[in-house]
Amino acid sequence: MTNPELGYINLPDYFTRLLCSNMQNGEDNFSNLSLYIKSNPGFDGLVKRSFLDVDEKGRTDSIIKSLGWHGFRNRMSALFLEYHLNGQFPIKPNLELCHELVALEEKVKSQTVEGFSRAFMLGLYWKLHRYKDNNQFVESFNWMEILDLLKHSKAKVIKIDWLLLTLVHLQSFLGKEVVRDALKTSADYKDLFERLDEKQKRTYTMNCLSYGASINEPEFFYQSRI
C-alpha cells in the first residue's frame, strides 16, 4: 500500500476548538456559542457574510437557534471546504460537501461520546488534504476497512479521531488481519507499535504531529492516554 504521508492543513483554531468541545444542543450552549463567535471578529464576519439566507440581518443568536449546532457546524465546514477548493468563501455554502463527514461521524457514534465532533473533524481534515495536494494515499483510502476494524474495539472514547488515525496507520503497516486479531484479544498498543520498523514509526509520528498541528491540539503529545 502507498506510504501514508500526511501534512499540515490550515484550519482556524476558533473552529477546531468548537469541534473538540462538548456542544450538545441546549439554550446555554447556544448562548455561549453566540458570545464566542461575537468575540472573534473574523469568525463573526464570516458568519454574517455567508448565513444571510438563514437570517437576513446576520443576527448570530437567530442563526444558531435556527440551525442548531450540527447545522451551523456543517455550514461552516462547507465554507472552509469551498475555500480550499476554489480559493474564496461562497456566499451560500454547498452542504453536499459535508455528507461524507456526517456519514463517518454516524458510523462511529456507538464508539464515541455524544456532543463531540471529533470524527467529523478528522473527516474534514482528510477531505481538505485531498483538495490540497491530491495525496495518493488519502485519495484512495478505504475508510470502510477502518470502520470494520473499529467494531472489534471495546473502547468508547471522546478522542475517536486519534483512535481512527492510529488504526489507519496500524492497518496500513501491519495489515488488517493482524490489527483485527490484536483488537479481538485486547493487545496492548505498545506491542503493536513495536512491530513497526523505524521508518514506519517515524511516518506515524510525523503524521500525528501534522494532524495535531492542523487541529491546534498539542495536548496529545504530552498526555498519557487518548
Backbone bond lengths (Angstrom), bond angles and torsions (degrees), N, CA, C in turn:
res aa  C-N    CA-C-N  psi(-1)  N-CA   C-N-CA  omega(-1)  CA-C   N-CA-C  phi
1 M - - - 1.469 - - 1.515 109.85 -
2 T 1.335 116.61 148.96 1.452 122.06 178.20 1.518 110.79 -56.35
3 N 1.335 115.13 138.33 1.452 119.51 -179.87 1.528 110.28 -62.13
4 P 1.335 118.38 123.93 1.470 121.02 -175.59 1.526 112.72 -79.17
5 E 1.318 116.85 85.11 1.461 120.47 177.65 1.517 109.39 -100.98
6 L 1.315 116.21 120.85 1.455 122.86 -178.12 1.515 109.48 -112.49
7 G 1.319 116.25 158.35 1.462 120.06 -178.10 1.508 112.91 -129.39
8 Y 1.310 115.00 -175.66 1.459 122.64 -179.23 1.532 109.92 -79.31
9 I 1.319 116.04 135.14 1.462 122.81 174.31 1.524 107.84 -120.29
10 N 1.304 116.89 130.21 1.463 121.12 -177.09 1.528 110.89 -80.36
11 L 1.327 115.44 97.83 1.461 121.99 175.70 1.529 108.22 -111.23
12 P 1.334 118.38 133.17 1.470 120.01 -178.00 1.524 111.50 -66.03
13 D 1.317 115.59 133.51 1.465 119.23 -177.25 1.524 112.16 -65.93
14 Y 1.340 117.82 -25.72 1.466 118.71 179.04 1.525 110.88 -65.40
15 F 1.333 117.49 -23.74 1.459 120.55 178.97 1.526 112.12 -93.51
16 T 1.316 117.54 -44.25 1.468 119.35 179.89 1.526 111.06 -64.05
17 R 1.315 117.17 -28.56 1.470 120.10 177.56 1.537 110.35 -62.16
18 L 1.314 116.18 -36.09 1.465 120.55 177.40 1.526 111.18 -71.64
19 L 1.324 116.98 -41.55 1.460 121.03 -179.81 1.527 111.33 -64.07
20 C 1.319 117.11 -27.37 1.466 121.65 179.42 1.524 112.81 -86.07
21 S 1.331 117.40 -7.68 1.463 121.57 -173.57 1.526 111.55 -101.87
22 N 1.316 114.82 162.93 1.462 120.81 175.07 1.527 108.15 -78.12
23 M 1.332 115.66 110.47 1.466 120.59 -174.75 1.527 111.50 -120.01
24 Q 1.315 116.63 43.92 1.465 119.74 178.06 1.526 109.74 -60.55
25 N 1.328 115.01 143.00 1.461 119.94 -178.70 1.528 111.25 -61.71
26 G 1.312 115.34 141.02 1.463 121.21 179.16 1.515 109.31 168.81
27 E 1.322 116.98 155.06 1.458 121.17 -177.02 1.523 112.27 -58.48
28 D 1.339 116.51 -41.89 1.460 119.27 -178.87 1.519 111.05 -64.35
29 N 1.334 116.59 -44.00 1.457 119.80 178.93 1.520 111.82 -64.52
30 F 1.328 117.07 -39.49 1.461 120.67 177.93 1.527 110.64 -61.49
31 S 1.325 115.70 -44.02 1.461 120.49 -179.80 1.525 110.83 -64.68
32 N 1.333 116.29 -44.49 1.464 120.25 179.66 1.529 111.45 -65.26
33 L 1.336 116.92 -38.32 1.460 120.71 178.32 1.524 110.73 -64.00
34 S 1.305 116.23 -42.51 1.461 120.09 178.81 1.525 111.29 -61.14
35 L 1.334 116.51 -44.96 1.466 120.67 178.81 1.523 110.80 -64.00
36 Y 1.321 115.95 -38.90 1.461 121.05 179.60 1.533 110.90 -63.09
37 I 1.326 116.81 -44.15 1.463 120.66 179.34 1.527 110.77 -63.38
38 K 1.309 115.83 -45.04 1.470 120.29 -178.25 1.528 111.77 -64.84
39 S 1.329 117.53 -24.62 1.468 120.59 -179.43 1.523 112.34 -77.44
40 N 1.343 116.66 -11.31 1.462 121.13 179.55 1.524 108.36 -117.27
41 P 1.332 117.90 103.74 1.473 120.60 -174.61 1.527 113.95 -56.46
42 G 1.317 117.84 -39.58 1.460 120.24 179.72 1.519 111.90 -64.67
43 F 1.317 116.26 -44.38 1.460 122.92 178.67 1.526 109.31 -63.10
44 D 1.328 115.89 -48.35 1.460 121.56 -178.28 1.526 110.81 -61.34
45 G 1.324 116.89 -41.27 1.454 121.03 -179.73 1.523 112.34 -65.49
46 L 1.336 116.12 -38.76 1.462 120.30 179.53 1.528 110.76 -66.76
47 V 1.328 116.41 -39.98 1.466 120.48 177.78 1.527 110.53 -63.42
48 K 1.314 116.47 -46.03 1.468 120.32 -178.76 1.530 111.37 -64.34
49 R 1.316 117.06 -31.49 1.462 120.80 -177.87 1.528 112.60 -76.86
50 S 1.321 116.51 -39.05 1.466 119.94 -169.12 1.535 114.52 -111.27
51 F 1.323 116.91 8.92 1.471 119.48 179.56 1.529 111.58 -123.15
52 L 1.321 116.78 19.59 1.458 119.88 -177.40 1.523 112.54 -67.83
53 D 1.339 117.50 -21.13 1.460 119.40 176.55 1.526 111.05 -73.03
54 V 1.335 116.40 -17.62 1.471 121.18 177.05 1.526 109.81 -88.04
55 D 1.330 115.82 -44.18 1.461 120.93 175.75 1.520 107.56 -142.68
56 E 1.299 116.89 113.24 1.467 121.29 -172.00 1.525 113.06 -64.91
57 K 1.317 116.87 -17.24 1.466 120.14 177.23 1.530 112.12 -94.72
58 G 1.322 116.66 -2.07 1.462 120.22 178.28 1.512 113.91 68.24
59 R 1.320 117.05 30.41 1.467 120.49 -178.77 1.533 109.01 -79.42
60 T 1.310 115.34 117.75 1.460 121.25 -174.70 1.519 112.34 -60.36
61 D 1.317 117.59 -44.86 1.469 121.21 -179.82 1.525 110.89 -57.65
62 S 1.314 115.69 -45.96 1.452 121.06 -178.81 1.526 111.71 -65.20
63 I 1.319 116.25 -40.01 1.467 121.54 179.86 1.523 110.78 -61.97
64 I 1.309 116.19 -46.65 1.468 120.80 -177.58 1.529 110.89 -66.78
65 K 1.312 116.68 -42.91 1.469 119.86 179.52 1.526 111.12 -64.78
66 S 1.301 116.30 -34.87 1.458 120.72 -179.23 1.524 111.96 -72.06
67 L 1.337 116.89 -41.35 1.463 121.32 -174.38 1.522 113.79 -91.19
68 G 1.335 117.32 -28.96 1.459 119.67 -169.45 1.525 109.51 74.14
69 W 1.316 116.68 169.92 1.451 119.96 -176.44 1.524 112.43 -61.75
70 H 1.336 117.56 -48.94 1.462 119.72 -175.84 1.532 112.21 -64.95
71 G 1.319 116.50 -39.87 1.455 119.38 177.36 1.515 111.81 -63.93
72 F 1.330 115.78 -41.67 1.462 120.49 178.05 1.529 110.28 -64.90
73 R 1.318 116.37 -47.40 1.473 122.18 -179.72 1.517 111.46 -57.89
74 N 1.325 116.72 -44.83 1.461 120.57 -177.75 1.525 111.62 -64.56
75 R 1.312 116.37 -41.09 1.464 119.89 179.01 1.525 110.90 -65.58
76 M 1.324 117.37 -42.75 1.460 120.15 178.12 1.527 110.80 -61.49
77 S 1.318 116.71 -42.05 1.462 120.46 179.83 1.519 110.91 -64.12
78 A 1.326 116.61 -40.23 1.465 120.33 177.81 1.524 111.03 -62.34
79 L 1.334 116.85 -35.44 1.463 120.48 176.40 1.523 111.32 -60.91
80 F 1.324 116.49 -46.60 1.461 120.02 -178.80 1.528 111.55 -68.65
81 L 1.319 116.29 -36.70 1.460 119.79 177.76 1.530 110.60 -63.42
82 E 1.321 116.82 -44.54 1.463 119.25 179.03 1.525 111.81 -67.86
83 Y 1.315 116.67 -33.93 1.468 119.26 178.01 1.532 110.47 -63.71
84 H 1.322 116.46 -45.18 1.460 119.87 179.80 1.520 111.34 -69.67
85 L 1.321 116.84 -26.92 1.463 120.75 -178.96 1.525 112.13 -81.94
86 N 1.341 116.45 -40.54 1.470 120.59 -172.29 1.524 114.88 -117.18
87 G 1.342 116.68 -7.60 1.460 118.98 177.11 1.514 114.71 85.59
88 Q 1.328 118.05 5.77 1.460 120.52 176.57 1.528 110.27 -153.92
89 F 1.329 115.11 154.09 1.458 119.72 178.00 1.522 109.75 -79.42
90 P 1.324 117.73 136.55 1.463 120.40 178.29 1.529 111.30 -79.39
91 I 1.316 115.44 160.45 1.461 119.84 174.28 1.528 109.72 -71.55
92 K 1.341 115.39 -38.54 1.454 121.08 177.69 1.529 108.48 -130.89
93 P 1.340 118.20 120.87 1.467 120.24 -175.07 1.526 113.59 -71.13
94 N 1.318 115.08 152.36 1.461 122.54 176.40 1.526 108.75 -92.72
95 L 1.318 116.83 102.03 1.462 121.46 -174.03 1.522 113.36 -69.27
96 E 1.316 117.55 -16.14 1.460 119.75 177.72 1.527 111.44 -62.60
97 L 1.313 116.80 -24.52 1.462 121.01 179.80 1.526 111.71 -65.07
98 C 1.325 117.12 -20.03 1.464 121.28 -176.35 1.524 113.48 -96.72
99 H 1.315 118.18 -4.17 1.461 120.31 -173.62 1.516 112.61 -57.44
100 E 1.334 118.46 -43.99 1.460 119.90 -177.37 1.529 111.89 -71.63
101 L 1.342 117.43 -26.23 1.464 121.02 176.47 1.520 109.97 -69.47
102 V 1.323 115.79 -44.39 1.464 121.23 178.23 1.530 110.15 -64.73
103 A 1.332 116.33 -38.35 1.470 120.59 179.83 1.520 111.30 -65.00
104 L 1.328 117.29 -40.94 1.466 120.83 177.17 1.524 110.24 -62.22
105 E 1.321 116.39 -44.84 1.461 121.36 179.16 1.522 111.11 -59.73
106 E 1.317 116.45 -43.06 1.462 121.49 -178.80 1.528 111.45 -63.36
107 K 1.327 116.32 -37.36 1.470 120.82 -176.04 1.523 112.98 -71.81
108 V 1.338 118.30 -20.95 1.470 120.41 -179.40 1.527 111.82 -108.72
109 K 1.322 116.49 12.11 1.469 121.64 -174.46 1.524 112.35 -55.74
110 S 1.325 117.31 -37.67 1.463 119.89 -176.30 1.525 112.49 -76.07
111 Q 1.333 117.98 -12.17 1.471 120.82 -179.54 1.521 113.81 -104.95
112 T 1.318 116.78 4.40 1.456 118.72 -179.50 1.520 110.05 -133.43
113 V 1.332 115.94 -176.93 1.464 122.03 -174.75 1.522 109.55 -103.97
114 E 1.314 116.35 132.26 1.462 121.66 -177.71 1.521 111.48 -61.06
115 G 1.312 115.91 141.74 1.460 121.24 176.56 1.512 113.77 105.73
116 F 1.336 116.86 -19.83 1.460 121.36 179.79 1.529 109.95 -100.79
117 S 1.331 115.96 144.97 1.466 121.09 -176.56 1.522 111.88 -111.39
118 R 1.313 116.74 38.61 1.455 119.39 -172.05 1.535 112.77 -75.71
119 A 1.320 118.68 -36.68 1.463 119.55 175.67 1.526 109.61 -66.52
120 F 1.309 116.33 -41.00 1.463 121.91 175.73 1.529 109.90 -58.39
121 M 1.318 117.01 -42.28 1.464 121.99 -179.16 1.529 111.70 -64.58
122 L 1.333 116.72 -41.37 1.462 119.58 176.52 1.526 109.95 -62.86
123 G 1.330 116.76 -40.88 1.453 120.34 177.09 1.524 111.86 -61.41
124 L 1.336 116.59 -39.06 1.457 121.48 177.73 1.521 110.47 -64.19
125 Y 1.320 117.02 -45.96 1.469 121.59 177.15 1.528 110.42 -58.24
126 W 1.322 116.17 -45.53 1.465 121.91 -176.49 1.534 110.69 -63.16
127 K 1.338 115.55 -43.98 1.465 119.55 -178.20 1.525 111.52 -69.61
128 L 1.318 117.12 -39.02 1.457 120.61 177.00 1.524 110.84 -63.89
129 H 1.326 116.33 -33.00 1.458 120.70 177.59 1.533 110.25 -64.35
130 R 1.303 116.51 -38.21 1.461 120.33 176.93 1.527 110.61 -62.66
131 Y 1.304 117.01 -40.04 1.457 120.82 178.86 1.528 111.36 -68.79
132 K 1.334 115.63 -32.47 1.463 120.20 -172.80 1.515 113.14 -69.56
133 D 1.316 117.58 -51.79 1.465 118.46 -169.56 1.522 114.96 -141.49
134 N 1.332 117.82 12.70 1.467 120.34 -179.23 1.528 111.80 51.55
135 N 1.317 115.47 40.00 1.458 121.50 179.50 1.526 110.12 -54.50
136 Q 1.340 116.86 124.39 1.462 121.45 -174.03 1.521 112.28 -62.25
137 F 1.330 116.33 -40.81 1.462 120.28 -179.80 1.527 110.69 -65.86
138 V 1.330 116.34 -48.10 1.465 121.03 -179.40 1.525 110.62 -62.23
139 E 1.318 116.45 -41.75 1.463 121.38 -176.31 1.526 112.17 -65.42
140 S 1.325 115.97 -37.37 1.469 119.28 -173.24 1.527 113.33 -99.23
141 F 1.331 117.27 0.95 1.455 120.22 -172.16 1.524 112.19 -68.03
142 N 1.328 115.48 139.17 1.465 122.02 -179.25 1.530 109.74 -104.12
143 W 1.337 115.92 101.28 1.458 119.72 -178.16 1.523 112.67 -67.56
144 M 1.334 116.98 -24.15 1.460 119.55 -178.57 1.524 111.22 -62.27
145 E 1.337 118.00 -32.04 1.464 120.40 177.52 1.524 111.08 -65.36
146 I 1.331 116.56 -39.20 1.468 120.59 179.17 1.522 110.19 -70.17
147 L 1.309 117.36 -40.36 1.460 120.57 178.58 1.522 110.96 -65.72
148 D 1.326 116.76 -32.40 1.453 121.01 176.04 1.527 110.69 -67.02
149 L 1.331 116.26 -36.78 1.467 120.53 176.32 1.522 111.16 -69.76
150 L 1.323 116.16 -39.07 1.460 120.55 -175.24 1.521 112.19 -61.17
151 K 1.309 117.18 -30.71 1.468 119.50 -178.12 1.524 112.12 -66.84
152 H 1.336 117.40 -15.62 1.462 120.77 176.98 1.534 111.96 -87.36
153 S 1.323 116.63 -7.37 1.463 120.83 178.66 1.515 110.28 -86.72
154 K 1.318 116.61 136.14 1.466 120.93 179.21 1.523 111.29 -89.83
155 A 1.323 116.17 -0.54 1.456 120.26 -176.03 1.521 111.92 -75.85
156 K 1.321 115.65 145.10 1.455 122.72 169.80 1.512 106.01 -129.88
157 V 1.329 115.73 105.10 1.460 120.06 -169.08 1.519 111.07 -125.05
158 I 1.323 114.89 155.54 1.459 120.42 174.01 1.521 109.70 -71.53
159 K 1.331 116.10 -46.50 1.467 120.72 -174.92 1.531 110.23 -86.85
160 I 1.313 114.69 61.55 1.455 121.66 -178.76 1.527 111.01 -63.99
161 D 1.341 117.24 -26.65 1.469 120.41 179.63 1.523 111.63 -62.82
162 W 1.333 116.56 -41.49 1.470 120.18 179.37 1.527 110.75 -69.43
163 L 1.317 117.08 -36.48 1.462 119.92 176.89 1.525 110.57 -64.70
164 L 1.323 116.83 -44.40 1.463 120.80 178.39 1.529 111.00 -62.93
165 L 1.332 116.22 -42.67 1.463 120.00 -179.57 1.529 110.96 -63.57
166 T 1.332 116.42 -37.80 1.455 120.70 176.73 1.525 111.08 -64.19
167 L 1.324 116.42 -44.09 1.465 120.47 178.35 1.522 111.74 -63.49
168 V 1.326 116.81 -35.94 1.468 120.70 176.62 1.525 110.26 -55.56
169 H 1.330 115.90 -47.04 1.458 120.08 -176.93 1.523 112.47 -72.86
170 L 1.320 117.16 -43.97 1.461 119.79 -179.14 1.526 110.90 -63.13
171 Q 1.331 116.32 -41.42 1.460 119.69 179.19 1.525 110.94 -66.76
172 S 1.328 116.76 -39.33 1.458 120.57 -178.81 1.527 111.74 -67.51
173 F 1.322 116.74 -36.91 1.465 121.24 -175.81 1.531 113.07 -88.58
174 L 1.329 116.53 -40.25 1.470 120.10 -172.98 1.526 113.37 -102.61
175 G 1.320 116.94 -19.73 1.457 120.31 -177.82 1.516 111.79 98.79
176 K 1.302 115.31 151.65 1.460 121.20 -175.08 1.518 112.55 -63.94
177 E 1.332 117.19 -39.85 1.465 120.54 -176.44 1.518 111.47 -63.57
178 V 1.333 116.21 -43.60 1.471 121.10 -178.75 1.525 110.33 -62.29
179 V 1.318 116.46 -46.72 1.466 120.93 -177.75 1.525 110.60 -67.98
180 R 1.318 117.29 -41.15 1.461 120.36 179.44 1.525 111.03 -61.94
181 D 1.325 117.19 -44.86 1.468 120.52 179.05 1.526 110.86 -63.47
182 A 1.334 116.08 -37.53 1.459 120.38 179.56 1.528 110.92 -65.58
183 L 1.323 116.57 -42.13 1.460 120.29 179.40 1.529 111.45 -66.06
184 K 1.312 115.91 -36.59 1.462 119.86 179.43 1.521 111.91 -65.57
185 T 1.327 116.65 -30.43 1.468 120.96 -177.60 1.523 112.61 -102.30
186 S 1.343 115.93 10.03 1.473 121.54 179.38 1.524 112.19 56.65
187 A 1.331 116.03 42.75 1.464 120.77 178.43 1.523 110.55 -62.35
188 D 1.310 116.11 150.05 1.453 121.77 -179.80 1.528 110.34 -74.11
189 Y 1.341 116.04 139.76 1.464 120.96 178.84 1.521 111.42 -56.61
190 K 1.329 116.68 -40.17 1.468 120.09 -177.97 1.525 111.27 -61.67
191 D 1.319 116.86 -35.87 1.459 120.19 178.79 1.527 110.87 -64.60
192 L 1.319 116.57 -42.28 1.458 120.19 178.16 1.525 111.27 -66.67
193 F 1.316 115.59 -41.28 1.462 119.61 179.74 1.527 111.19 -61.49
194 E 1.318 116.52 -39.05 1.464 120.31 -178.23 1.524 112.62 -70.09
195 R 1.321 118.14 -14.23 1.466 120.52 176.24 1.528 111.84 -77.61
196 L 1.319 116.86 -14.64 1.459 120.59 179.28 1.520 110.16 -77.19
197 D 1.337 116.56 147.07 1.460 118.75 174.06 1.523 108.82 -80.49
198 E 1.316 117.54 174.71 1.459 121.31 -173.09 1.531 112.25 -63.61
199 K 1.314 117.25 -37.46 1.470 120.09 178.69 1.517 110.54 -65.70
200 Q 1.322 116.78 -40.57 1.465 120.69 179.41 1.521 111.14 -67.00
201 K 1.326 116.52 -40.86 1.466 120.11 177.54 1.526 110.86 -61.06
202 R 1.320 115.01 -41.53 1.466 119.17 -179.51 1.535 110.50 -66.34
203 T 1.329 117.22 -43.09 1.464 120.70 179.17 1.522 110.43 -61.12
204 Y 1.326 116.54 -45.62 1.462 121.24 179.61 1.528 110.81 -60.56
205 T 1.330 116.28 -46.55 1.466 120.66 -179.36 1.519 111.35 -63.40
206 M 1.327 117.19 -45.13 1.465 120.52 -179.48 1.528 111.11 -64.82
207 N 1.326 116.98 -38.33 1.461 120.03 178.59 1.522 111.53 -66.40
208 C 1.321 116.76 -38.67 1.470 120.42 176.09 1.520 110.66 -64.39
209 L 1.323 116.30 -39.78 1.467 120.25 176.28 1.526 110.65 -61.94
210 S 1.336 116.53 -41.79 1.465 121.04 179.74 1.523 110.94 -63.87
211 Y 1.326 116.21 -44.10 1.464 119.60 -179.60 1.530 110.43 -68.05
212 G 1.332 116.97 -45.17 1.462 120.49 179.73 1.521 111.87 -59.15
213 A 1.342 116.40 -40.14 1.467 120.16 178.23 1.527 110.62 -68.91
214 S 1.319 117.14 -37.17 1.466 121.45 -178.43 1.522 112.16 -65.63
215 I 1.336 116.78 -37.77 1.467 119.82 -178.90 1.519 111.36 -96.61
216 N 1.336 116.08 6.54 1.468 121.75 176.70 1.527 111.71 59.74
217 E 1.338 115.55 46.78 1.458 120.62 -179.39 1.528 110.57 -133.51
218 P 1.317 117.58 87.40 1.461 120.08 178.33 1.525 113.42 -79.81
219 E 1.348 117.17 -11.54 1.468 120.11 -173.55 1.520 112.83 -59.39
220 F 1.324 117.88 -28.19 1.463 121.56 -177.69 1.520 111.46 -56.26
221 F 1.319 116.50 -30.21 1.465 120.10 -171.65 1.521 113.48 -88.97
222 Y 1.320 118.05 -7.33 1.458 117.60 174.73 1.529 112.50 -127.61
223 Q 1.336 117.37 5.75 1.464 120.00 171.31 1.519 109.08 -92.63
224 S 1.318 116.08 153.53 1.464 120.82 -174.13 1.515 113.22 -82.42
225 R 1.335 118.13 -13.00 1.448 119.41 -177.11 1.514 110.00 -151.96
226 I 1.352 115.25 163.50 1.460 120.69 174.65 1.531 108.26 -80.97
